[in-house]
Each structure stands twice: as C-alpha cells, then as structure tokens.
Amino acid sequence: MKGNLFFILIVSLILSVSCRNSQKNSSGFVFPEDDSIPLGEAEKLSAEAIADISNNIASPVEIANLLQMLSVPYSPGYLASSINANRQPTDFDKALALGILGADLGYLNMYEKTATAINILSDIKKLAEGLKVGQFFDFEAIRRLSLNRSNLDSLLFLSIDSYTRIDKYLRDNGRGHLSALMIIGVWIEGQYLATQVIREYPHPVLRDRIGEQKIILNDLIMLAAPYCERDTEFRALCGYLQDMREKFRNVKITYSLGDPVSIEKDGGLVVEQTETSNVEMSDEQLAGLVEITGNIRNKLVLNN
Amino acid sequence: MMITACITAYGQSSELLVSNCVQNAGPDARYLKDFRIQLGKTDNPGEPRYKTQMSLWKNTKYRFSLCNSEDSEGLLYLNLKDDANKMVLSSLDPETGKTYAFIDFICNKSGIYQLSFDFTGGLKGSGVGVVSMIK
C-alpha cells in the first residue's frame, strides 16, 4: 500500500513538472503581472541576479552585426552626437550617457569607423573619469587598436571588457544605480539603432529582433525598480520604461518545439537548434515601438 | 605580501588566458563575452557548479570556446539550457567522456539561456569560456 502511494506521488510530481514545462513552451512569453514583481521583491535581487540581467542585454555589437548581415550601410545619423561629455552635471547623466555612447562605440567598431570611434572614446573617457571609473579603460590601447583595423577582435574585447569591469565595480561598491543606468543606456541606444534602421530597411529579421526585446524589458524594469523613487530623474526613467512596456504588451512571442541536431566538425561540435521562437507583431505595433523608442531616447540624449 | 603576489600572478595569467582564448576563437569570430572560472575539487561531481545566464538571439551563430589553464586538473566543459530548462548542448559527451574545445551553436530561438560550467570529474581547475558570434 505504502509502495502504491509512493508511486502515485512520484507520477503526480513528474506530470506536474512536465505539464508546467509544456505550457511554457506553447503559451509563449508574457510579462508577469504588475503585482507579481513588487518593489520590495526587486530590492531583494541578489548580486548574481543583477549580474545575470547585465549579461542578458543584447550586445550592441550583435545588433551592429545583424545590420551588417542585412547589408545595411553605416549612417552617422543614428549616433547620439548631441551628447556633450563636458555638460553632464549629475552622475545620473554621466552613467546614462556612458551606456548610450558604449552602444554607439560598438556600432562604430563593427563598421570600422575609426575616426568617429576615437572621438567618442574621448567622450567616454571624460564620462568614466567623472564617475571615477576611468581606471578600467585602457584608452591608449583601445585608441591604438582602433587605428589598426586588422585587429577588430582585440578592439571589441578591450572595449566590452572595460564596460564589464566598470559595471562590476559599480555594483560591488554600492553604486548599483549607476550600473543600472549604464545597462539601460546601452539597451535603449541599441533598440534606437534597430528601430531607426527598420524605417528604411524593413527586413523581417530586424523586425523580429525589435519585438524580441520584450524578453529583456521586464528585466530592465526589475533592475531600475529599487531606484525609481530615488530622485526625479530616476522617476522619469522608470516611467519611460513602463510606457515602453505598454507598447510591448500585445506583441506575442511564441515557440515551436524541436530537438537540437549535433554534428562533429573540424574537431568541434556544431549544434543547430530546431526549436524556434516567433514574433507576432502588427505594423501598427511596430510603428508604436519605433515612435516611443525614438521619443524616449531623444529625451534622454537632449536632456544631457 | 606573498598572498598578494599570488593573486597578482593569477590575475595576470588569467588575463593572458582570456586574451589567448579570444584570439584563438578564429578569424570569423567576433568577441561578445567571457566567463572566467576557477573551481576547487569536489567530492560529489554532478551538476556543473558555475552557473550564469546570457541572452542568445535567433538567426545568430555563436561559438563557445573553452580554454584551460596549464595547471587545471580537469577539463572545462559547458552545458547550455534554455529558459524551459531543456538541455540544448553540452561540450562533454557523458558516454565517452570526450570534451570539445569549441561548439558552434546555430540559435533559432531567442531567449535567456543558462550556461553551466565545471571541470571534468569535478576536479579543480581554472579556465575561460569565450562567447563569440560567427560572421
């Protein structure tokens, strides 16, 4: 009898776990309800969880790579050229601008626009020094690599690594709000780049990438949540993120199931995923995202 | 002072290891991120101990390169799981014990993935996992 009960318990447990997983796969990605991530909960985010959110932001290098794959030409018009590093009165402004310019630097590096990249590096240097994190940037090495076009990968490594170190240092030293701003700045500028490009180059792959950012936005809201009442600047930024969330609300991300396929090649392994994600987004929804991203990004850049 | 010297020496060798691993990812690879792992021996090897996350995006080919420091007793391996906790790939073949130094992953599902690293047999080691995009 005891054996039967134990068997039933195990079977019920297995069924409940597998049902939960299959439901996740079939229903697609949805935002948690507002009250499921109360401020108090967000405040309890562990250092590891915050580091994970930082890792989850799509690298601007990936977005620039996607644009290159789609044969989108470089345009200086997408850059946040109105940011003046000398006129950033608060740490809020400096950290946000550091994130925005970091995304621009990734875009410039991928397109090998060295002269502009060096100008932006000079602004990044001033901002980083203003936040007392200039020690994490080896500006001379980055500048040298920018001039030497044959070494793009080392340049990307040094640039991204510098930002990673700054982010970690800020978090480890009680300045997590500045780390959050930097991360949000990188994301908004990357999304701005993608939404500007799609106005001229309406490629479905780029369209999907814009819609897929719904996956990340909730994390960013969680990241900013502990600081939303810190001051008026943070309050406004949190409001902007909520406005974006509303525009994403009816964008659907669904999944179709499949098992990965692996083959050995050149001593390594090549794995192709057959499971796919699909974005369902109307033209109107896309236009809404293009508009709100542009408005928010321009407010943030012009405020600077 | 000796401890400081040791930490500095490890820091320098770790930087060199990362730098070499990035360079060896291949001319078609574009650096995205690295994870530096240093673990002691465990008596209960099982689930990989170093866990982190990153977002991976559809229509992108990623390369995960795994590099070991010379003094590692085990070999670094990686398991990748999707947000439904489904295993997508492993650089360790559990049947043969073979490890792959790199894995190319053709991603068709955007989302947040869990990366878990450990050294074979739960042995001690230090190494780096570099994530790149393939052009």
Interface residues (C-beta under 8 A of the other chain):
Chain A: N21 K24 N25 F29 A51 D52 N55 N56 I57 A58 S59 V61 E62 N65 L66 Q68 M69 M110 L152 D153 S154 L156 F157 I160 D161 T164 V205 D208 R209 E212 I215 I216 I253 Y255 P260 S262 K265 G267 G268 L269 V270 V271 E272 Q273 T274 E275 T276 S277
Chain B: S19 V22 Q23 A25 A29 R30 Y31 L32 K33 D34 T52 Q53 M54 S55 W57 K58 N59 T60 D82 D83 A84 N85 K86 V88 L89 S91 Y100 A101 F102 I103 D104 F105 I106 C107 N108 K109 S110 G111 I112 M133 K135
